Amino acid sequence: MSKPTTDQLARKSIAVLVAHVRDHQNKHLPNLSYEEVAERIGRLNRHDKPFARGMGSQVFKCMGHLFKGQKLHGVSSIPHLQSLVGSKSDPLRLPEDGYEEFVPGYSKLSRPERIAHIEAEKS
């Protein structure tokens, strides 16, 4: 069995994140950890444990570029799904600095500004 490509993992991640949003309609939408998404898309290490290293810089970067220039039912831009995923060491699971590629200046935002940005992406 061949190892899935980054593009394939990105597409699986889209499905996982869209399902996560759908499952939390009309209630608080918590962010997932990179490890949770890795497990859900079957990105495992040789010990069959979720392999989260590089999720943001590889898989979610690829995912973000899949949407570049796309429109959804007249909406000017598609919300950044990668805003729903962050480090498990962060209680709010805020995206890490790799999110900067899609939101210039994100890495320079204070924690309260990051929280406000992510909440705005969810609404």
C-alpha positions as CSV (number, residue, x, y, z in Angstrom):
1,M,0.0,0.0,0.0
2,S,1.5,3.4,-1.0
3,K,1.8,6.3,1.3
4,P,-0.8,9.0,0.7
5,T,0.4,12.2,-1.0
6,T,0.2,15.6,0.8
7,D,-2.6,16.5,-1.7
8,Q,-4.6,13.4,-0.7
9,L,-4.1,14.1,3.0
10,A,-5.2,17.8,2.4
11,R,-8.4,16.6,0.7
12,K,-9.1,14.2,3.5
13,S,-8.5,17.0,6.0
14,I,-11.1,19.2,4.2
15,A,-13.7,16.4,4.6
16,V,-12.8,16.0,8.3
17,L,-13.0,19.8,9.0
18,V,-16.2,20.3,7.1
19,A,-17.8,17.4,9.1
20,H,-16.5,18.9,12.3
21,V,-18.2,22.2,11.4
22,R,-21.4,20.5,10.4
23,D,-21.4,18.5,13.7
24,H,-21.2,21.7,15.7
25,Q,-23.9,23.7,14.0
26,N,-25.7,26.0,16.4
27,K,-23.3,25.3,19.2
28,H,-19.7,26.2,20.2
29,L,-17.2,25.1,17.6
30,P,-14.0,24.0,19.3
31,N,-10.8,23.8,17.5
32,L,-9.1,20.4,16.9
33,S,-5.5,19.5,17.5
34,Y,-3.2,18.6,14.7
35,E,-3.0,15.2,16.3
36,E,-6.8,14.7,16.2
37,V,-6.9,15.5,12.5
38,A,-3.9,13.3,11.8
39,E,-5.8,10.4,13.5
40,R,-9.0,11.1,11.6
41,I,-7.3,11.1,8.2
42,G,-5.2,8.1,9.0
43,R,-1.8,9.9,9.0
44,L,-0.1,7.4,11.4
45,N,3.5,6.7,12.3
46,R,5.0,3.2,12.1
47,H,3.6,2.5,15.6
48,D,0.0,3.3,14.3
49,K,-0.1,6.5,16.4
50,P,-1.3,9.8,14.9
51,F,1.6,11.6,13.2
52,A,1.0,15.3,13.6
53,R,4.5,16.7,12.8
54,G,4.3,18.9,9.7
55,M,0.5,19.0,9.5
56,G,0.4,22.8,9.5
57,S,3.4,23.4,7.3
58,Q,2.6,20.6,4.8
59,V,-1.0,19.3,4.8
60,F,-2.8,22.5,5.8
61,K,-0.6,24.6,3.7
62,C,-1.6,22.4,0.7
63,M,-5.2,22.5,1.8
64,G,-5.2,26.3,1.9
65,H,-3.8,26.5,-1.6
66,L,-6.6,24.2,-2.9
67,F,-9.0,27.0,-2.1
68,K,-7.0,29.9,-3.5
69,G,-9.2,32.0,-5.8
70,Q,-12.3,29.8,-5.2
71,K,-15.7,31.2,-4.3
72,L,-18.5,29.5,-2.5
73,H,-22.1,30.5,-3.4
74,G,-21.3,34.1,-4.0
75,V,-19.2,34.5,-0.9
76,S,-16.1,36.6,-1.7
77,S,-13.7,34.1,-0.1
78,I,-13.9,30.8,1.6
79,P,-13.0,30.9,5.4
80,H,-9.7,29.4,6.3
81,L,-10.5,25.8,7.5
82,Q,-7.0,25.6,8.9
83,S,-8.0,28.2,11.5
84,L,-9.9,25.3,13.2
85,V,-6.7,23.4,14.0
86,G,-3.8,24.0,16.3
87,S,-1.4,22.6,18.8
88,K,-2.7,20.2,21.5
89,S,-0.5,22.1,24.0
90,D,-2.6,25.2,23.4
91,P,-5.9,25.0,25.4
92,L,-7.7,26.9,22.6
93,R,-5.9,25.0,19.8
94,L,-5.0,28.2,18.0
95,P,-3.2,27.8,14.7
96,E,0.6,28.1,14.8
97,D,2.7,30.6,12.9
98,G,2.4,28.6,9.6
99,Y,-1.1,30.2,9.3
100,E,0.8,33.4,8.5
101,E,0.9,32.3,4.8
102,F,-2.8,32.7,4.6
103,V,-3.2,35.5,7.1
104,P,-0.3,37.9,6.7
105,G,0.7,39.4,10.1
106,Y,-0.9,36.5,12.1
107,S,2.4,35.6,13.8
108,K,2.8,39.2,15.0
109,L,-0.7,39.3,16.6
110,S,-1.0,39.2,20.4
111,R,-2.8,36.2,21.9
112,P,-6.1,38.2,22.4
113,E,-5.9,39.4,18.7
114,R,-5.3,35.8,17.5
115,I,-8.3,34.6,19.5
116,A,-10.5,37.4,18.0
117,H,-9.3,36.6,14.5
118,I,-10.1,32.9,14.9
119,E,-13.5,33.6,16.4
120,A,-14.2,35.9,13.5
121,E,-13.3,33.1,11.0
122,K,-15.8,30.9,12.7
123,S,-18.7,33.3,12.4
